[in-house]
Amino acid sequence: MFIQFAREPLPGLVKTRMLPELSPEQACDLHSELVYWTSQVLTGANLGRVELSVAGNMASPLFRQCEELGVKALTRQVGQDLGERMYNALAEGLERFSKVILVGSDSPQIDRDYLLGAIAALDDSEVVLGPAQDGGYVLIGVRKLDKHWFEGVEWGSATVYAKTLEGFALTSAQWQHLEVLRDIDRPEDLPIWRAIVANRT
């Protein structure tokens, strides 16, 4: 199964690193476009059940639009920080499915082939990561889970990926990595997003 993480679209509270290049409203629109795009990719891939895990108000019209694409359920993120929220979502998913893949809503370079690569990696490994160029990761897929992978990580920093690998080493986890992708987080990332949209249309 696939879990997409997304935040409620609220101007001034999402895509804040785009300010002042974009206004709060424009940044919020970008956030909404990326969330919708990711839902399109996940549901369109037809590789498994897709659920949307939300931070904030689940009644946002954006999330209803994602359901219309084929998202099967909306759930609420639970935890004090991003790591705890991801751990809880993955743990709940593993109660129902043997493989669970969690993606953020910031990397439109993720496509069906990338998702297939994650699924294949989990045939041989306990966990797979999709590294981000900024030092984080855009995807984590698991067959097995350990809280150590999500502890002591400074979320949003350039050390997320490296710290996560330390957690893997600590627990002797069998893991693989996918191709490095770009997140759309900063003004310098906008040309990538515009090029992806132009190529799709």
C-alpha positions as CSV (number, residue, x, y, z in Angstrom):
1,M,0.0,0.0,0.0
2,F,1.0,3.6,-0.4
3,I,0.6,6.4,2.1
4,Q,0.9,10.0,0.9
5,F,1.7,12.6,3.6
6,A,0.2,16.1,3.1
7,R,-0.5,19.2,5.2
8,E,-3.7,21.2,5.1
9,P,-3.3,24.1,2.6
10,L,-3.1,27.3,4.6
11,P,-1.4,30.4,3.3
12,G,1.6,31.3,5.4
13,L,1.9,27.8,6.9
14,V,2.9,25.8,3.8
15,K,5.9,26.1,1.4
16,T,7.2,28.9,3.7
17,R,10.7,28.6,2.2
18,M,9.3,29.9,-1.1
19,L,8.6,33.3,0.6
20,P,9.1,36.1,-0.4
21,E,9.7,34.8,-4.0
22,L,6.1,33.7,-3.9
23,S,3.3,35.3,-1.8
24,P,1.8,33.2,0.9
25,E,-1.2,32.6,-1.3
26,Q,1.0,31.6,-4.3
27,A,3.0,29.3,-2.1
28,C,-0.2,27.7,-0.8
29,D,-1.4,27.2,-4.4
30,L,1.9,25.5,-5.2
31,H,1.5,23.3,-2.2
32,S,-2.0,22.3,-3.3
33,E,-0.8,21.6,-6.9
34,L,2.0,19.3,-5.6
35,V,-0.4,17.4,-3.3
36,Y,-2.9,16.9,-6.1
37,W,-0.1,15.9,-8.6
38,T,1.3,13.3,-6.1
39,S,-2.2,11.8,-5.6
40,Q,-2.5,11.6,-9.4
41,V,0.8,9.8,-9.7
42,L,0.0,7.3,-6.9
43,T,-3.5,6.5,-8.0
44,G,-2.7,6.5,-11.7
45,A,0.1,4.0,-11.2
46,N,-2.4,1.3,-10.2
47,L,0.2,-0.5,-8.0
48,G,-1.8,-0.7,-4.8
49,R,-4.1,1.0,-2.3
50,V,-3.5,4.7,-1.8
51,E,-4.3,6.5,1.5
52,L,-3.7,10.2,2.3
53,S,-2.4,11.0,5.7
54,V,-3.2,14.6,6.7
55,A,-1.8,17.1,9.1
56,G,-4.6,19.6,9.8
57,N,-8.2,19.7,8.7
58,M,-9.1,16.7,6.7
59,A,-12.2,18.5,5.4
60,S,-10.2,20.7,3.0
61,P,-11.6,20.6,-0.5
62,L,-8.1,19.7,-1.7
63,F,-8.3,16.3,0.0
64,R,-11.8,15.7,-1.4
65,Q,-10.4,16.2,-4.9
66,C,-7.7,13.7,-4.1
67,E,-10.3,11.2,-3.1
68,E,-12.0,11.7,-6.5
69,L,-8.8,10.6,-8.1
70,G,-9.0,7.3,-6.3
71,V,-7.5,7.9,-2.9
72,K,-9.2,5.2,-0.8
73,A,-9.0,6.8,2.7
74,L,-8.1,10.0,4.5
75,T,-6.4,9.5,7.9
76,R,-5.0,11.9,10.4
77,Q,-1.2,12.1,11.1
78,V,-0.5,11.1,14.8
79,G,2.6,12.1,16.6
80,Q,4.7,15.0,18.1
81,D,7.1,15.4,15.2
82,L,7.4,14.2,11.6
83,G,9.4,11.1,12.6
84,E,6.8,9.9,15.1
85,R,4.0,10.6,12.6
86,M,5.7,8.6,9.9
87,Y,6.5,5.8,12.2
88,N,2.9,5.6,13.4
89,A,1.5,5.7,9.8
90,L,3.9,3.0,8.7
91,A,3.2,0.8,11.7
92,E,-0.5,1.0,11.2
93,G,0.0,0.2,7.5
94,L,2.1,-2.9,8.3
95,E,-0.8,-4.3,10.4
96,R,-2.7,-4.6,7.1
97,F,-0.2,-5.0,4.4
98,S,3.2,-6.7,4.0
99,K,4.8,-3.7,2.2
100,V,4.0,-0.1,3.0
101,I,5.5,2.8,1.0
102,L,5.2,6.4,2.3
103,V,5.8,9.4,0.1
104,G,5.7,13.1,0.7
105,S,3.9,15.6,-1.5
106,D,7.0,17.6,-2.5
107,S,8.7,15.5,-5.2
108,P,6.9,15.5,-8.5
109,Q,9.8,13.6,-10.1
110,I,8.4,10.4,-8.5
111,D,6.8,8.4,-11.2
112,R,5.4,4.8,-11.7
113,D,8.9,3.4,-12.5
114,Y,10.3,4.9,-9.3
115,L,7.4,3.3,-7.3
116,L,8.1,0.0,-9.0
117,G,11.7,0.3,-8.0
118,A,10.7,0.8,-4.4
119,I,8.4,-2.3,-4.5
120,A,11.1,-4.4,-6.0
121,A,13.6,-3.3,-3.4
122,L,11.4,-4.5,-0.7
123,D,11.5,-8.1,-2.1
124,D,15.1,-8.3,-0.9
125,S,15.4,-5.7,1.8
126,E,13.5,-4.6,5.0
127,V,13.5,-0.9,4.0
128,V,14.1,1.3,1.0
129,L,14.8,5.0,0.8
130,G,14.4,7.5,-2.0
131,P,17.1,10.2,-1.2
132,A,16.4,13.8,-1.8
133,Q,19.1,16.1,-3.2
134,D,18.7,18.4,-0.1
135,G,19.8,15.7,2.3
136,G,16.4,14.3,3.2
137,Y,14.3,11.6,1.5
138,V,11.2,11.6,-0.7
139,L,10.1,8.0,0.0
140,I,10.5,5.3,2.6
141,G,9.2,1.8,2.1
142,V,9.2,-0.9,4.7
143,R,8.5,-4.6,5.3
144,K,9.9,-4.2,8.9
145,L,9.9,-1.2,11.1
146,D,12.1,0.1,14.0
147,K,11.6,3.3,16.0
148,H,15.4,4.0,16.0
149,W,15.1,5.0,12.3
150,F,13.0,8.0,13.2
151,E,14.7,9.1,16.5
152,G,17.3,11.8,16.9
153,V,16.6,13.2,13.4
154,E,16.5,16.9,12.8
155,W,13.6,16.9,10.4
156,G,13.8,19.4,7.6
157,S,17.6,19.6,7.8
158,A,20.3,18.5,5.4
159,T,21.3,15.6,7.8
160,V,18.0,13.6,7.6
161,Y,19.2,11.0,5.2
162,A,22.6,10.5,6.9
163,K,21.0,10.3,10.3
164,T,18.5,7.7,9.1
165,L,21.3,5.6,7.7
166,E,22.9,5.7,11.2
167,G,19.6,4.3,12.5
168,F,19.8,1.5,9.9
169,A,23.3,0.6,11.0
170,L,22.4,0.6,14.7
171,T,19.6,-1.9,14.0
172,S,21.5,-3.9,11.3
173,A,18.7,-3.2,8.9
174,Q,18.8,-4.6,5.4
175,W,18.2,-1.6,3.2
176,Q,18.5,-0.2,-0.4
177,H,18.3,3.2,-1.9
178,L,16.7,4.6,-5.1
179,E,17.8,7.4,-7.4
180,V,18.3,10.8,-5.8
181,L,15.4,13.2,-6.6
182,R,14.7,16.9,-6.1
183,D,12.1,18.3,-3.7
184,I,10.2,21.5,-4.7
185,D,10.9,23.4,-1.5
186,R,12.9,26.6,-2.5
187,P,12.7,29.2,-5.2
188,E,15.6,27.6,-7.1
189,D,13.4,24.5,-7.4
190,L,10.6,26.2,-9.3
191,P,12.1,25.8,-12.8
192,I,12.1,22.0,-12.2
193,W,8.4,22.0,-11.3
194,R,7.5,24.2,-14.3
195,A,9.4,21.9,-16.6
196,I,7.6,18.8,-15.3
197,V,4.2,20.5,-15.8
198,A,5.2,21.6,-19.3
199,N,6.3,18.1,-20.2
200,R,3.0,16.6,-18.9
201,T,0.8,18.9,-20.9
